[in-house]
Amino acid sequence: MDILRRSSGLPSANLDELARGDPGAMRRFVGVVTDYCRAVLTPHWPEVDRALATERAVMHRHLLRGGAEQLLGHLTPTMRWRPPVLEVDYPAGAGREIHLRGRGLTLIPSYFCRANPVALVDPALPPVLAYPSPRQTVQNTTGGDALAALLGRKRAELLTLVDRMPGCTTSELAARTGISMSTASEHAHVLRRAGLIVSIRRANLMLHHTTRLGADLLAGAPGAKAAHSRRREPDVR
């Protein structure tokens, strides 16, 4: 609260009430935040959610394919991995060093972190670094008009989502594309029959992954045609 008092310009009395946990101040604060979220954030939340889900999926894939070294090497341009140090462009005048001492580091992509990554102020807390997330959304990464013309725009969007979010569920696909569960399931069924995705059932969840053919199709790789030609054709007798 002392830091907020110096930087926010809010009346000290209001911050003191919040610091004491005054019930009335807390209710007013919750009301203001709720109204702000409803008016400013809620209309744009699907776009925010998709952008963050894409960034998390990309980082997860780097971690699986190349471990922490590859993940740290593919962070935003404001961060540079120079083992064993992660260099971060921090706000001017706020330079600092954080020594992990075996505690690990939690990386959080943030849609609203616009310029520089930021860390928690309290050095006694577990190390956390929030960094600007790329704002490219799913609609801008569906492989272009040609892919949409081939598969249909929604199926192209679903295929891109599955590639960006390996292991995503049908309900996640429905939520992130704004369609019903039944429609998402039908689109996934068509993509699966075309050999573009595979689906694995775990308990009551259906988890989707792109095949090599699906990934090649999204990337426009020359291997897409070759992979397609190797698919076994049904016998006609």
N, C-alpha and C positions, 0 to 999 in steps of 0.2 A: 504493500500500500504506500510505503514511503516513496518508492520509485515511481509509482503511478501518480502520486501527488505532485512530484516534481515535473512530470512530463505531460500530464493530461490537461491541466488547467481547470479541472473540476474543483468545486468548493471543498475545502478541507473537511467541513462538517459532514458532508455526504459520505466521503471516504471513511471518516472515523466511524460513522454509523455502520457501514458495511464491514469494517474491520472488527467491530464488536459483535457482529452477527445480529444486529437489531432486526427483529421480525418484520417491522413495518418497512424498513429500508430494503430488506431482502425481497419482500413481496413486490415493492415498486421496481426494484432492479429486474426481477424475473419478468414482470409485466412489460418493461421497456424492451428487454432482449427478445421476448416472445413476439411482440408487435413488430420489431425491426426484422426479425427472421421471416415473419409471414409476409411483410411488405417487400423486402429487398432480396432475400435469399431463396425463398420457396419457389418463385417462378422460374429460377435458373438452376434449381438443384439437380434436375436430371442431367444437365450438361456438366455440372461440377462433378457429380457422381461418376459419370462415364469417364471423364478425363482422369480422375484419381484412380479408378479401377484399371484403366489402361496402363498408367504409370506403375502401379503396383504389380500388374501382370508382367510388364517388361522387366522390372527389376527382379521379380521372382524367377523369371526365365534365365536371366544372367547368373543369378545365384546358383541355380540348378546346373547350368551348363559349365560354368567356370569358377564357381565358388566365390568367396568374398572378394578375391582379387579382381575378377571380372565385373562384379557388381560395382565396386568402388571406382573402377576405371570407366564406367559408363554413366556416372552421375552428371548433373548439369554442368555447363561450362563454368559456373561459379565455384566449382569444387574440382580439385586435382589430386589424384591419388599418387603420391610419391613415397612408396614404402620406406619406413613404416609410418609416414605422416600423411594425414588428409588435410590438405590446404584449402581453406575456405575464404572467399571474398566476404569479409564481414563489414558491417556498416562503418563508415568513416568515424574514427575517434573511439571506436569500441573494441579495438583489437584485444584478443585474449588467447591464452593457451589452455586447452583442456587435456589433462593426462588421464587416460582411461584406467590405468592400473588394473587391467584384467576385468573391468566392469562391463565391457561391451558397449555398443552404441546403437541406439534406436534411431533409425532414419524414417522421417515422416514426410511424404510429399504433400505440399500444401498449395491449394489452388489460389489462396489469397496472399501468399508470400511472394511479393511481386519482384523484388530486386535481389536482396542478399539472403542467404540462409541465416537462421537465427537459432541460438541454443538457449536452454533454460538459464535463468538468471542465477538461481541458487546452485552453487557448485557442489553442495552436499547431496543433491538429488541425483538419481541415475541419469547418465549422459543421454541427452536427446537432441537431435538436430533436425529442425524443420527446414525443408528446402523448396524452392519454387518448382512446381510441377508444370511440365509442358501443357499448354492449353489446347492442343490438338484433340478434337473429339472424334468419336467413332464415326459420325457422319462424314468426316473428312478423310477417312482412311478405309473406305469400303472398296478400294481397288478401282475406283473411277467409274465412268458411265458404261464402259465396255463390260465390266464385271456385273454391274447392276442390270444391264440389258440381257446378259446371259442367264443370270440366276434369278433376277427380280431384285428390287432394291432391298427389301426386308431380308431375303435370304443372304444377299451379299453382306448386309450389316451383321446378321447372325454369324456368318462364317468368320468375319473379321473379329467379332467379339470372342468367339471360341478360340481363335488363334492368339488373341491378346490375353485371354483369361483361361489358360489350360485348366481343365477340371471344373469349369463352371457348370452350374445346374440349369435345368430348364426354367425354373422360377427366376433365376438371375437373368437369363436371356430375356424372359418376358418383361421383367421390371425395367431393364436397361434399354429396351427397344420400344416400350409403351404398347405392347400387344398382350393379348390374353395368353394364359398358360396353354390352352388347347391349340391356339394358333402357333405359338412357339414350338410346341411339341410336334405339330404337323410339319413345320418348316425343317426342324431338326431331323425328322424322319426322311424327308426328301433329300437333305444333304447327306445323310447316312447312306441311303440307297445309292446315291451317286458316287460314293466312295470318298467324299470330301471330309467327313468327320467319322469318328468312332465314338460310341457311347458305352459307358460301363455303369452297371447298376451297383450301388452300395446302399444296402438297406432300402429306404424309401426314396433315395436320391438317384437321379440319372446324371452322371458326370460326362461331359463332352470334351473331346480333344480333336484337333485337326489331324488329318493324315498327311503323309508326305505330298500326296496329290493336292490336297486342299491348301497346304502351305505354299506349294509351288504356284498354284493358281493365283493366290493372293499376291505373291511376289512377282508374278509375271516371268518366272524363271524358265529358261529353255527346257529344263528337266520336266516341266509339267507335261508336255506332249509325250515324252519318252515314258514317263511313269504311267500315263494313261494307256499307252500302247501295250504295256506289260500286263494290264489287268486281264484276267482270264475271261474269255468270251464264252457264253453258254453254248453247249452242244446243240446243234439242230439236227434232228434225225427224222 
